[in-house]
Amino acid sequence: MATKQATKETGLFEAIQQFCQDKSLDRELVLGVIRDSLLAAYRKKVGLEAETDDRCQVDFGSDNKNEIIISVLRDVVEDKTTNPLEISLEEASKLDPAAQVGTQMRVFEKPQDLSRVLSSQAKQMVFQRLRDMEKELLYQEYKSKEGELTHGYFQRWKKDIMSIDLGKVEGIMLKKDQNPGEKYRQGDRLKAIISRVELRPREPMPVITLSRASGDFVKKLFEMEIPEVYDGIVEIRDVARIPSYRTKVVVTTSKSDVDPVGACVGMKGVRIQAIVRELGNERIDIVLHSDEPSIFIANAISPAKPVEVHVDRKRGDALVIVPDESLSLAIGINGSNVKLVSQLSGFKIDIKTVSQYNQELASPEAREKLDRLFNAQQEAMEESDDQYNEVGDEEEEDSGFTPLSEIPGLTPRIVGLLEAGGIKNVETLLEFSQEELSKISGIGKTTAEQILRLLRESIEWVEEG
C-alpha cells in the first residue's frame, strides 16, 4: 500500500515538474501553492479553525522532494478525545514512550492516510491556484510589452477575429486592427504591435490584443528598419494612416546635416521598401515637419506639388491650389490623401485646380467667399498696419495717385495684401512684375497673375473711356 502511494506521489511531482517547465513557473513557488492548498484541505478535513494554522505543517521529504508529509502539533491529554488538537496519553505513548500529559508532540499522518487528504477537491484547489499564478505572471510579462512590436503565427479565425500564437499564450486581432485584404494560412508568421493587455474574470489567460492597422505599428516598423529613427536622430512627430491604402509619416530632426526624409527612404528607396512590403505594398509618404501650417500642408499633400497654399488659422480652413493635372494626386483614392493631410494638419482642406481658382476669381460671389475664407488673415494684417494705413490714406488723398480699390474685380483681401507689401496705389503697382508680386506674403504666383490681368483690363477700360 505504501509503495503504491509513493508511486502516486512521485507521479504527482513529475507532473508538477513538467508543468513548471511548460509554463515557465518557479518550482518553489508552485510547491508553496501545493503546500497551502493541502494545508487548507487537511484543516477542512479535521475541522480546524484558521487561527490554528500555525500548529499544522505540510512538508516535502528530502528525497528529491517526492514525499509529502502532513503534521499537527497536539496536546497530550489523559483520556481519549475527538479534538484534532489533542491526543490521548495512550496513543501518544505508542508514538513516543516518553510522552507525558501536559506536553505537546507533533503527530505525522501515515502515508496511506494521505490519499484521503489529497482528495479531488484538494487537487482542484492546487491547479486552480496554479492557473491563477500563471495568468498573473503572463499578464505582468505582456503588460510591460504594451506598445512593442512582436511576432507570432496565425492559428485560426474565430468569426472576424484572428487567433495568433505568441508562444506562451494566444493573442487576438480584432477586425478593426487588421489590414484589409491581408490573407493568412495556418502557421504563417506575422508581425504586430501589442496594443492592449487586460485581465478578464471569465478568461483563463490574459487577453492580449494585437494590431497591424495602427499608426504605432508603422512607427515601430520604422524604428526597426531605420537606424536614425531607432537612435533618435530622426524623430517621428506623427503618423496618419488608412490601412492598406496610404500612410503619411511626419519626420523631423534637430541635426542640420541630416536629411530626415532621405534617411527614411534610403538609397534608391531600399529602406522604405522593406516597410512597404511588410504592409502589403501600402503607399507610404514621408512628410517633412514644419511649424508653418502653409508649408506643412504643402509638404503633406505629396505626391501632388501645390502652386499655392493659403491658411486661415482662426477658422481652421486651408485652400490648396494645384496644377490641373495634379488634382487626382492631391485628392487620392477615395479621398485618402486629402483626408490624411487634414488629419495631420488639423485644417479643413479645400483643393482647387488653377483653372478652378481663376474661374472663381472672375465671379463676384466666389470672390466674396474667398474673402470670408481669408478674412482672419486680412484682419490681422489690417490691425498691424492701422496706423501706417491711416497716414498713407491721408497722403494718397493729397498726392492724386489712383487707389487700388479703383481696379474693377480687385477684392478687399487682395488690396489689403498689396498694401501690406508696400503697394499703396495703381501707379506703384504698374512698376511690379509678376515674379515680384508673387513674393509678397499671401499673394503667390497664381494670384499675382490674376492681379496683373485685372490691372491690364482696368487700364484698357480707362484708356477707351
FILUM-719529 format. One record per residue: residue in one letter; x, y, z of N, C-alpha, C, O in turn. Coordinates in steps of 0.001 Angstrom, whole numbers, plus 500000, padded with zeros to 6 digits. Each point is the difference from the previous one (the first is absolute). Last residue first. Example, Ala and Ser with C-alpha at 12.3 -4.5 7.8 and 13.67 -1.06 7.14 Angstrom:
BEGIN
S512850497750507080500820501190500060499230501090500730500509501108500169/A499781493172499761499110501190500000500900501200500000501036499981500665/
! end
This chain:
BEGIN
G487754604783427691499005500956500471500476501408499815499286500943500343/E503566495439498614498894500030499050498952501027500412499359500608499143/E504272498612503773500470500660498786498888500123498962499888501022499324/V499259496662504681500180501425500263500368500727498728499469501066499687/W500246494229500168498665500588500151500102501512500209499201500752499442/E504762496683500391499383500068498671498651500703500091499657500807499137/I502535498365504855500703501048499254499367500160498631499783501115499526/S498656495393503199499607501296500551500612501145499201499338500999499719/E501854494552499291498643500255499584499528501372500463499272500691499288/R504945497861502169500027500257498557498607500336499480499834500926499207/L500534497762505305500621501309499800500002500362498518499667501129499640/L498880494606501661498999501011500336500533501414499765499270500899499585/R503781495594499819498956499908498975498916501054500245499579500690499072/L503825498828504127500482500693498803498980499940498871499878500945499221/I499129496720504735500071501441500288500422500775498749499408501022499653/Q500619494229500202498645500541499963499995501523500219499253500725499343/E504831496936501063499565499991498605498607500613499862499737500754499063/A501915498577505251500735501083499336499584500108498543499812501102499485/T498529495299503036499326501253500352500688501192499340499332500944499578/T502688494847499874498707500037499316499266501304500269499452500614499085/K504761498576503099500144500134498556498656500177499300499848500871499144/G500669500758506031500272498792499228499949500252498506499556501056499549/I499167501365505146499635500203498591500203498715499194499026499373499581/G502052501399505225498585499760499761499582500124498551498848499716499674/S505613502725501705499341499015500874498513499911499688499296501009499984/I504256500332496240499315500664501109499212498965500789499349499128499425/K502996499888496506500831499887501208499364500694501202500465499840501129/S497731500240494364499815498664500596500793499820501281499712499098500786/L500687504881496526498736499937500732499836498666500732499503499951501125/E504215500634496038500148500821501205498719499972500840500059499963501229/E499924497836494595500910499303500926500141500767501305500021499405501078/Q497532502538495367499267498868500596500867499283501030499511499605501058/S501689505516498260499834498860499102499229498889500722499772500066501208/F500125505533499641500343498658500485499757498953498917499014500051499266/E499981504754500505501458499816499974500424498585500401501177499649499907/L494253502034500155500458499878498620501502499716499902500475499494498984/L497373501480505191499765498624499558500525499782498592500490498917499678/T499514505434502210501074499160500554499870498564499517501001499337499729/E495606503632499031501245500422499365501187499171500509500881499630499224/V494796499841502713500115499354498688501329500346499349500617499147499361/N499278500933505997499207500590498929500283499295498689500920499190499892/K501167499653504350498873500773500513499089500542498901498892500453500285/I505042495638501196499399500539498773498708500710500392499017499349500351/G503835498138502758500594501293499636499439500610498743500458501068499594/G498220494798502880501289499796499324500620501281499495501026499968499322/A494714499938502772500931499483501011501380499775499409501005500041500709/E495566501233496394500386501124500839500965499569501096500924500732500355/L497272495917496858500898500880499248500477501174500855501180500350499981/L495616496707501853501284499312499857501008500882499271501169500060500381/G494389501499500044500669499995501293501371499349499934500946500467500633/V496336499421495537500440501372500254500772500071501308501048500642500080/I496874495339498894501215500176499208500543501413500176501214500196500063/R494732498838502089501066499156500557501310500229499261501052500178500614/P494953501933497853500616500646501186501120499168500605500963500550500533/T498125498747494224499260499842501249500685500732501148501197500277499939/L498464500456494586501034499808501024499326500012501374499461501022500425/G498112499801495469500275498582500236501063499735501033500176498855500415/P499922505859497131498833499115500057500411498538500195500905499504499328/I501730504978502342500161498931499004498802499060500103499831499369501043/E500886504312501969499404500426498733500115498926498923499352500109498959/S502611499658505489498585499617499997499294500395498716498892499534499735/L505643501709501322499870498639499485498544499561499896499650499176499155/P501647506110500493499943498914501008499844498643499323499432499906498912/T503070504487498986498768499217499877499979498881501030500914499175500024/F501587505836500477500179498654499469498680499252500005499096500319500773/G501813504230500990499345499850498719500229498654499342499591499805498855/S501748502395505591500976499795498938499376499883498628500668500258498999/D497010500258505312500639501244499594500880499817498777500278500961499282/E497434495383502668498967500977499677500605501297499467499423500679499150/E503383495908502442499479499686498687498934501007499578499889500363498829/E502029499931505512500977500382498992499439499782498600500214500820499106/E497236497793504565500041501458499950500943500474498906499717500962499286/D500084494426501602498755500457499377499992501518499843499581500523498967/G504003497414503361500085499783498555498767500506499292500101500571498914/V500042499458505788500892501029499465500053499916498493499989501015499303/E497601495686502863499330501281500204500834501134499415499480500898499339/N502306494733500719498991500173498955499305501357500125499695500645498997/Y503370497995504317500704500293498750499009500286498882500218500891499179/Q498164497729505002500541501352500075500654500391498691499860501130499530/D498376494468500807498972501031500131500582501410499933499551500848499229/D502311494369500358500384501141499168499046501185500133500023500900499161/S499480494871503158501419500323500206500419501254499237500982500656500348/E494596497665499199500214500426501385501437500427500233500267500974500704/E498481497181495136499467501345500161500247500535501400500284501183500188/M500909494352498830500887500950499316499528501437500199500803500904500231/A496525495677501496501267500045500734500952501010499372500672500766500691/E495258498345497161499800500782501210501290500140500788500297501060500552/Q499692496156495650499921501409499632499866500884501229500651501039500108/Q499246494318500461501344500426499608500006501489499669500917500729500377/A494961497279500603500831500069501209501401500501499669500579500800500734/N496348498341495757499675501223500728500893500180501223500428501110500318/F499160495459495959501254500568500478499795501294500775500909500821500122/L495364496692498182500942498945500381501260500578500624500530499457500970/R496180503402497144499612499494501326500996498964500501500329499950501185/D500263501684494462500259501061500979499664499534501408500747500260500943/L498182496954495480501431499955500286500388501077501015500868499796500849/K494717500183497626500247498787500804501468499905500383500334499667501137/E498395503763495948499494500282501348500244498824500932500339500175501170/R500660499294494320500986500880500635499585500356501418500831500101500903/A496206497387496475501147499187500405501054500853500684500629499572500968/E495614502598497217499595499152501128501176499178500509500188499862501209/P500429502795494918499895500817501226499622499166501219500508500222501099/S502272497870494625498621500083500486499952500817501282500745499713500937/A503346499171496790499223500804499054498559500177500455499285500834499447/L503806496405502917500389501396500186499197500922499092499794501171500320/E499718494157499293499310500523501176500367501449500267499179500766500504/Q502998496942496009498590500154499674499231500603501172499127500847499810/N505399498022500788499881501160499111498538500283499663499578501155499939/Y501346494972502561500294501185500802499844501262499162499417500981500462/Q500181494826497438498858500249500877500193501277500809499057500763500207/S504517497812497114498874500426499166498787500334500851499336501014499782/V504459497156502308500270501374499582498838500543499182499616501160500149/T499018495054503241501005500117498942500204501476499671499230500859500429/K499257497229504485499521500516498732501142500012499000501163500191500356/I497179497975504986500951499906498893499352500510498724498892499593499651/D500700500694506049499225500197498771501000500047498846500862500877499956/I499043497425505602500701500248498749499016500127498844499132499149499807/K501239501533505809499070499513498989500541500406498636500140501189499713/F503068497988504670499267500964499196499026499290499067500259498886499543/G503060499050503421498918500551500800499189501054499266499123500629500593/S504848496390498140500131501449500164498956500595500941500234501035500626/L499885494214498259501314500388500521500069501484500341500576500381501019/Q495473497807496985500210499389501316501317500456500618500062500262501201/S498932501047494383499129500695500950500197499465501410500013500767500963/V502210497034495590500586501339500184499180500794501014500554500682500863/L497805495119497847501169499855500871500668501350500253500474500264501105/K495871499571495892499553499650501356501183499935500963499927500508501119/V500862500106494258499569501234500644499495499735501412500144500858500871/N501182495372496574501127500919500183499577501253500752500654500396500964/S496096496219497836500909499593501079501095501025500251500356500253501151/G495591499348495701500288501152500846501007499727501098500101500769500955/N498673496030495628498908500165500974500255501157500973499523499991501134/I504652499386496372498941499002499815498980500123501128500341499938501181/G502377504551497689500303498614500343498804499088499781498881500463499781/I502284504648499806498845499434500713500285498571500446499679499636501131/A503593502668496329499784500732501252498862499399500814500073499937501227/L500884498350494458501083499671500935499764500659501352500220499393501048/S496849501651495432499759498637500490501078499559500975499715499278500956/L500772504994496926498846499961500903499777498609500580499780499867501203/S503612502030495528500366499383501290498819499847500954500186499606501152/E499910502560494367500287498572499819500314499287501317500134498777500016/D499020505995499817498814499264499559500244498500499923499122499209500346/P503744503625503190499854499970498539498826499119499588499647499055500706/V499910503085504087500908499056499347499849500122498487498966500464499522/I499816501983505631499857500153498554501059499135499323501195500153500251/V496139500275504777501178499482499305499733500072498503499046499401499505/L499031502711505486499758499869498574501300499589499328501016500685500114/A496667499089505177501169500151499139499588499781498558499235499083499700/D498734501940505827499813499629498600501295500202499236500826500841500356/G497841500285504392500461498623499819499790499493498592499861498795499789/R499277505675502453498892499123499612500420498539499852499151499109499992/K504125504113501248498858500257500868498851499044499708499397499442500917/R504602500595496427500195499375501310498770500136500879499663499091500760/D501049500730493937499320500896500932500066499336501369499210499106500305/V503765500437494724499370499456501208499343501116500803500467501139500011/H501675497308494725499567501098500874499273499395501203499174499101499843/V504360499456495804499230499530501149499678501204500869500901500722500429/E500858497913494069499868500907501143499215499296501101499199499102499740/V502339498412496585500488501290499516499985501006501142500946500768500180/P499622493731500467499083501140499905500680501249499460501199500213500181/K499514494375499235500830501164500317499155501254499827499766500420498867/A499331493923502211499682501206499254500909501138500452500396500065501164/P499556495464500881500933500262498896499660501203499132500781500337499111/S498656500910505212500746499101499114499193498716499768499359499496500923/I499620504133502178499103499679498886500701499146498950499372499589499024/A502834502243504956499180498821500277499124499590498831499597498839499919/N503245505112500016500812498776500087499115498756500076500276498982499365/A497591505194500715500623499815498682500868498746499977500024499281499001/I498146502019505096498957499444499130500550499768498598499678498996499363/F503190503120503707499759498606500387498951499352499097500177498862499563/I500707505719499894501137499199499528499768498528500316500263499127499173/S496571503927502449499953499971498538501130499157499416499793499273499028/P499973501399505782498954499135499433500000499920498480499826498919499437/E504411501801503869499159500880499194498941499152499284500355499165499168/D503026498805503397499094500703500917499079500967499267498989500438500549/S503162494810497520500228501447500043498995500621500960498846499576500069/H503331495180497949499221500843500917500379501473499853501146500342499709/L498970495570496549500887500827500829499153500945500845499142500712499478/V499551494308498441499680501427499996500954500740500934500154499633501165/I499053495474495869500800500589501069499859501516499898500338500594498976/D496447495044499338500560501318499706500769500499501223499479499981501115/I498543495031496725500498500747501161500621501308499526500893499995499153/R495551495618499173500768501186499631500393500771501267499166500246500871/E500096494298498743499288501234500345500891501207499698501202499974500262/N499639495045499283500125501007498937499122501235500237499581500660499049/G500825495855504300499249499539498834499951501028498887498962500191499367/L503509500056504888498630500526500027499196499618498758498940500570499742/E505645498185500761499361499500501219498540500434500072499167499295500568/R503493502395495913499709498566499816499295499423501214499066499210499857/V502449505237500401498882499894499052499619498542499790498814499673499956/I505015501280502583498779500282500764498772499865499108498965499489500430/A505228500016497568499843498911500964498724500183500818499311499028500310/Q502016504385496701499392498861499316499806498810500932499036499249499853/I503228504792501469498547500119500060499325498808499344498878499652500367/R505855500573499501499519499916501385498475500004500053499390499172500677/V502903501321495119500141498643500533499451499878501417499468498951500363/G500864504810496094498775499568500660500085498656500686498967499408500313/K504709502996497514499089499401499016498748499416500653499388499072499471/M503616502234504182500548499994498653499097499213499060499752498813500211/G497797503261504040501171499170499739500450500091498553499299500541499144/V496883501313503910499818499359498689501160499073499693499795498884499521/C500278503708504456498913499021500066499819499256498678499670498814499987/A503543504676500358500388498920500907498940498917500056500325498816500088/G498791505167497467500945499111499320500431498833500862500170498889499498/V497126504425502453499242499284498959500900499000499289499628498844499802/P502316504018503459499125498984500599499203499201498973499763498805500180/D505126503589499689498759500123499243499040498931500512500172498827499668/V504287503734502679499254498767499747498726500334499242499248500890500397/D504013502269501458500676499240498955499286498695499661500533499177499256/S498059503941504234499938500691498716500626499195498864499679500235498835/K497754498140505775501345500071499437499925500574498585499304499470499134/S496908499432503677500652501186500567501406500198499444500664500983500329/T494661496680497426501272499738500662500569501318500519499734501070499453/T495384496143498431500804501208500203501314499593500652500164498855500421/V494783499085497064501329499847500601500674501363500139499678500956499295/V495324496160499663500601501325500150501319499866500755500036499469501110/V496699497200495686500854500030501189500716501346500041500743500341499080/K494757496979498461500888501163499974500733500073501334499384499994501066/T497780496107495671500476500460501310500895501211499792500818500027499080/R495148496696498077501081500991500063500317500360501445499122500042500861/Y498215495887497549499935501031498963501230500903500053500836499983499096/S498265496389504043499985499380498669499901501028498866500062499617498832/P498632502325505890500637498703499755499722499469498600498878500059499497/I501579504908502184498816499265499564500521498634499566500546499880498904/R501753504290504373499966498787499189498580499585499640499091500079500827/A504940503577501576498583499899499621499884498872498978500825499864499097/V502921502199504815499685499011498970498499500020499765499216499894500943/D505164503342501438498602499580499904499872498961498888500825499941499089/R503445501720502454499127500906500734498542499517500005499276500201500976/I505837497578498664498690499878499369499011500810500821499675499632501128/E505889500930498337498824499840500865498732499899499158499777500796499087/V505907498366500515498805500407499270498793499691500882499836498873500466/I504005500248501597500523501079499159498866500583499156499888501215499840/G499907494927503283499440501291500364500536501175499200499658501148500285/D501068493846499433500958500729500841499483501372500421500634500665500819/Y496757496553496279500237499239501228500913500763500960499789499977501213/V499514501802494500498773500110500799500190499283501332499614500521501047/E503857499181495858499897501386500461498742500215500849500012500784500949/P500787494940496885500844500253501181499857501417500550500015500187501216/I496382496716496113500788501210499736500805500379501239499421500443500992/E497546495698498785500679499993498710500964501164499802500922499903499190/M496346499432504833500708498743499758500867500066498743501090499428499965/E496081504209501285501066499859501001500831498744499745501205499986500251/F494996500701497068501041500979499674501166499887500980501161500056499594/L495067497363501262500703499463498838501122500948499572501078499556499605/K496061501859503811500917498961500482500765499356498848501165499635500158/K495489503515498782501101500661500702501027498987500493501204500234499893/V494791498197498203500896500541498976501215500657500656501127499847499529/F495556498681503352500624498837499359500990500462498935501113499481499913/D496177503723502219501121499581500847500715498783499415501210499850500170/G494785501812497880501164500795499634501228499616500815501128500099499518/S495023496184499617500210501266500710501220500738499452500879499408499373/A497372496089499403499356501119499309500292501352500631499604501028499450/R501509494382502005500841500303498836499481501238499262500574500417498994/S498992497062506307499545500889498935501056500111498903501198500099500264/L496846496849504576501053500406499074499422500909498921498789500032499783/T500015498090505556499473500496498732501146500546499156500773500842500459/I498333495620503854501029500815499361499503500392498615499853499155499118/V498340498813505895499553500281498634500985500996499393500090501147500439/P500742494976503589499866501411499656499562500169498545500383499214499133/M498048496275503085501293500622499753499799501489499726498881500411499693/P497375496801501272501041499294500767501380500630499862500854499804500864/E494171502658498988501025499483499099501113499347500806500486500586500967/R495704501783500902499549498737499408501011499382499042499770498912499472/P501014505378502837499662498952500982499672498649499371500375498964500547/R503100504539497334498549499885500004499618498820500880500586498924499881/L503875504648498926499494498813500694498478500042499985499388501022500311/E504402501277496050499045500157501093499619498656500589500083498966499337/V503047504170496786500047498767500796499089500198501205500145500973500740/R501066501432493985499303500010501290500120498627500668499886498970499336/S502470502256496545499291501252500256499344500039501372499867501076500583/I504310496573496578499151499662501147499298501275500435500594500854500659/I501093498016494225500306500750501208499049499552501110498819499757499749/A503198497353495825498898500834500491500479500748501229501032499665500581/K500487496526495040500371500979501021498764500793500397499092500194499192/L501458494488498752499635501398499793500481500860501157500186499528501121/R499760495102496228500613500896500980499600501436499693499942500393498835/D497453494702500141500665501167499417500506500921501109499302500259500981/G498016495703499710501451499901500110500747501168499392501213500109500182/Q493952498876498016500471499539501312501514499810499980500556499347499117/R497605504260497544499759498570500175500598499574501336500897500657500529/Y497198504360497315500986499157500668499559498547499987498811499680500000/K500372505725497676499517498635500185501123499146500573501164500145499626/E497149505448499529501040499032500344499379498631500269498974499895500672/G498411504105498353500576499340498838501086498992500313500360499205499131/P498672504796504290499058499452499022500726499373498816500966500557499478/N500991499748505484500159500696498730499037499399498988500111498814499688/Q498974501263505760500581499255498890500162500898498787499259500968499829/D498574500120504420501460500043500144500718499256498886501228499915500004/K493971500248500488500433501391499844501512500155500111500545501033499610/K497396494695501120499882500398498594500519501412499776500651500269498991/L501507497076505063498637500327499596499983500504498561501035500363499441/M502350496305503224500029501197499183498590500244499477499494499257499159/I503334497832505110498893500151499066500178501304499221500591500959500496/G502737495113502316499493501356499886498858500038499007499806499056499234/E502613496932504128499436500421498731499547501454500077499438500433501006/V504769497031501724498579500307500067499525500386498605500810500323499131/K503674498353501668499473499665501319498487500149500076499349499377500838/G502346501250494730500922499134500727499413499555501322499538498866500121/L498145503754496564501148500810500421501035499180500765500973500553500511/D494657498892495770500827499283500983501243500836500294500827500235499119/I494105501314499116501436500014499712500753499293501121499838500346501170/S494931500497496376500679499442501169501468499798499643500325499318499028/M495423504045499031501148499132499754500583499538501329500106500774500952/I494700500863497510501136500200500898501106498997499673499744498805499856/D495659501557498341500880500997499385501268500228500805500788500887499673/K496943494623501084499185500997499301500952501001499335500753499618499104/K502097497755502846498803499856500830499048501102499556500027501113500525/W504613496242497259499022501081500049498902499635500979499537498859500030/R505863499474500063498668499734499464499166501275500060500394500996500607/Q504629498673500002499434498716500390498674499719499297499861498992499308/F505046504105500021498555499950499835499497498594500311500543499011499509/Y503845503189502693499613499128498894498473499893499952499339499718500999/G504434504297500854499304498771500369499629499231498748500423500341498896/H502466504354503457499646499157498865499344498731500502500235499569501129/T500641506028500467500193498579500278499683499220498735499525500568499017/L501361504854503201499808499128498848500265498559500407500943499718500739/E497207504240502688501193499449499371499616499091498829498880499497499909/G498033502707503188500590500964499086501241499503499296500559500710499164/E498346496908505326498997500754499242500679501070499145500875500723500475/K501121496028502752500357500059498577498962500743499168500094500009498773/S499542498979505966501205500824499870500430500166498547500859500829499699/K495564496339501362499587501376500286501192500948499851499855501135499546/Y500746494173500144499551500621498753499512501426500213500025500806499069/E501561496687504722501016499934498952499556500767498754500763500804499466/Q496237498669504190501074500928500329501047500048498892500521501069499680/Y496017495773499863499467501356499905501094501030500261500140500965499248/L500843494500501376499918500334498586499485501417499797500458500715499108/L499624497641505276501363500164499506500011500384498519500766500868499583/E495080498133502449500541501251500520501408500253499467500334501128499635/K497577494774499288499272501112499378500584501337500433500189500891499172/E501411495166502869500474500108498623499352501196499299500666500732499267/M497817498264505028501382500472500063500551500198498587500631501017499710/D495137497063500728499939501418500358501404500616500029500211501132499566/R499463494247499776499530500719498808499917501499500271500352500809499141/L500713496442504452501105500020499049499601500741498719500789500758499437/R495942498501503815500936501022500464501208500090499073500544501085499793/Q496349495571499340499362501294499796500936501128500422500106501019499318/F501205494546501434500152500382498606499277501310499677500392500709499073/V499335497530505368501396500182499618500098500549498584500660501012499763/M495103497758501884500477501218500646501429500315499578500340501156499747/Q497763494807498862499397501117499282500476501338500563500249500951499260/K501070495156502987500664500100498703499458501180499197500762500748499387/A497185498192504698501315500599500220500744500172498679500674501008499785/Q495204496775500116499788501405500336501328500719500197500171501137499561/S499749494201499760499775500731498745499789501483500263500377500838499182/S502469496771504519498743499680499330499881500791498710500833500856499699/L502686498149504094500189500417498624498785499583499178500107499215499057/V499783499532505356500245501441500029500097500539498573499397501013499648/R500162494377500980498746500628500379500147501517500073499033500727499772/S504721496575499321499083499978498864498678500661500344499355500586499131/L504115498681504109500167501207499205498999500056498851499594501083499577/D501188495307503674498899500919500288500027501237499104499033500759499940/Q504355495841499937498767499476499427498797500893500279498982499910499314/P505352501183502531499947500124498535498688499506499401499476500617499073/K500447501334505899500598498830499371499898500143498475499055500618499510/E501314503621503909499039499124499337500746498827499385501128500140499527/F500631502493504904500091499946498539498950499050499447499725498942500564/V501174504249504117499486498738499479499978500072498482499456500938499418/R503067501564505063499578500146498602499656498629499450500804499068500023/M498846502914505216500778499180499087499452500169498578498806500221499799/Q501121501875505802499545500008498612500896499112499160501186499833500282/T497210500256505291501010500368499003499362500025498606498829499666499823/G498757499027504101500362501411500130501080500453499048500291501192499904/V499536493701501456498834500883499981500464501441500248500842500258500859/Q502624496337496908499366500242501297498829500964499817499979500820499082/A503860495624498006498943501022500022499363500101501361499811498990500678/A503704497973497548500338501016501004498919501081500103500162500979500728/P499754495332496041499846499476501373500264501045501077499550499834501134/D498610500724493812501184500422500748499833499559501446499234500609500746/L497669497953496009500872500731499088501314500401500660501058500018499372/K495591497774503093500331499101498885500961500680499015500828499344499368/S497371503119504209501064499082500465500404499035498912501156499585499925/A495186503402499402501272500704499951501161499086500388501093500104499443/E494462498356500908500425500075498591501358500681499871500816499631499155/E497360500114505185500175498632499490500505500029498553500941499288499650/L497835504740502518501306499506500444500281498632499439501138499685499654/S495648503528497512499992499334501320501392499484500333500824499764499116/I498065504610497897500257498577499829500063499373501386500581500563500928/E497744504434496160500362499229501200500209498536499627499491499517498988/L498899503949498040501229500572500530500463499297501274500935500453500659/P495009498453496943501134499735499101501311500586500493501068499653499497/N494660498449503400500572501283499616501226499762499116500932499324500434/T496455497348501872499688500186498571500535501343499490499873500329498820/T501781496000505360499373501272499633499727500031498498500639499301499214/K501039497488505574499752500079498565499211501262499680499175500445500797/D503720499851503670498980499109499435499902500181498487500564500931499426/E502766501575503069499879498699500683499077499048499257500364498849499756/V502476504901497507499011500017501088499835498585500544500438499028499384/V502973504351497238499809498652500584499055500132501194500264500766500927/D500074502387494497500183499972501452499723498583500512499000499380499638/R502840502041495209498861499665500864500404500039501475501151499756500362/L500258501818494227500495500041501373498821499814500953499105500843500069/V501536497314494702499304500966500835500549499897501417500248498899500492/S500923499701493788500101499776501442499232501079500739499729501074499463/I501618496401495357499103500931500684500056499696501495499900498842500405/I503140500197494765499792499681501420499120501087500607500307501189499913/I501584496544495042499209501044500645499686499567501429499501498900500237/E504443499971495747499169499497501090499297501162500676500626500999500354/N502720499326496135498935499171499434499091499405501068499161499150499698/K505159503742500094498711500602500331498837499237499383499027500599499541/N505669498061500449499515500699498805498612500598500197499282500272499038/D502151497653504953500356499184498849499374500583498737498933499574499557/S500242502125504897501313500405499503500413499246498751500907500443499295/G493834500735502159501138499179500401501290500436499325499987500715498998/F495896502602502223500366499075498934501273499279500399500919500604500553/D494720501881502334501412499982499609500209498975498902499212499073499818/V496899503820503304500113499124498834501438500113499532500448501088499638/Q496630500040505264501100500171499049499858499015498851499533498874500173/C497768503648504505500016499008498914501126500321499034500309501164499745/R498685501589503976500246498690500618500017498883498967500357498862500306/D498649505753498650501404499910500377500337498674500665501177499669500140/D494330501553498555500851499600498871501456499815500406500709499169499433/T495089502166503029500864498882500422500942499568498893500640498953500099/E495889504447499557501046500491500891500933498894500474500999500274500665/A495160498898496491501087500686499289501136500403500931501168499996499610/E495882495716501682499715501389499716501226500661499375501110499471500070/L497415495107499589500780500988500746499608501414499575499575500218498866/G498895495016499756499166500998500653500754501010500817499487500471501016/V501915495691496013499955499720501441499203501047500771499811499870501209/K500597500455493999499722498590500269499821499729501497499086499283500406/K502298504992497938498565499782499792499609498574500364498906499762500512/R505604501364499638499297500727501052498491499802499882499294499862500999/Y503414498360495601500136499229501241499238500672501148499323499339500787/A500875502908495058499187498791499887500042499173501287498979499478500446/A503737504371499239498593500388500059499092498775499945498995499927500708/L505570499352498729499748500429501374498527500390500166499359499640500989/L502204499344494728499862498784500812499698500346501455499235499305500668/S501620504284496419498747499340499623499772498732500827498884499742500452/D505168502704500044498861500752500537498673499310499704499093499995500832/R504820498110497334500047499933501466498776500710500610499334499463500885/I501366500837494476499530498660500379499941499868501519499056499430500547/V502754504502497736498567499961499724499420498657500409498919499932500586/G505707500564499667499353500796501038498490500024499817499255499960500980/L503385498013495756499909499138501181499353500749501165499294499410500817/V501532503031495303498947499005499753499835499080501202498882499672500395/L504601503462499675498717500686500105498844499022499815498984500081500690/E505341498317498671499760500259501414498671500728500213499286499739500968/R502222499410494583499601498764500686499667500260501466499032499446500521/D500343504133495410501010499620500980499507498806500821498882500012500515/L499577500950494310499699500367501381501108499513500925500638498980499740/S498214500598495200501070500899500471499702500528501404500161501190500271/K497354495444497014499422501304500275501016501025500489499635501135500306/D501566494304498598499121500435498904499517501428500195499881500755499035/Q502704497169504391500798500226498795499159500553498865500415500927499304/C497449497837504715500854501166500222500826500323498761500179501168499654/F497221494912500317499129501180499975500824501273500157499763500987499303/Q502358494873501230499711500246498594499155501263499825500199500779499068/Q500663497772505303501240500422499378499789500339498523500526500999499507/I495886497166502861500249501386500430501265500541499349500042501146499553/A498906494353499768499049500846499275500209501466500358499907500876499140/E502573495982503203500466500040498620499095500893499157500469500758499151/F498259498426505244501103500948499928500622500063498611500483501051499578/L495997495862501247499512501355500209501125501005499836499825501027499344/G501211494384500566499325500416498771499493501421500101500051500745499021/T501784497330504813501048500247499020499395500470498693500517500925499372/E496534497784503987500634501267500335501072500350498980500119501146499568/K497703494710500017499074501074499705500643501353500252499839500933499214/T502533495281502031499965500117498544499090501137499575500317500761499087/A499829498087505422501231500691499617500057500201498499500473501029499519/Q495998496410502239499831501423500326501228500794499584499870501110499483/K500268494237500024499051500565499052499829501500500225499941500790499058/T502623496814504040500706500093498706499121500641498947500456500842499226/A497699498186504987500901501141500089500738500195498686500223501132499571/M497055495104500831499169501202500000500869501256500000499730500961499279/
! end
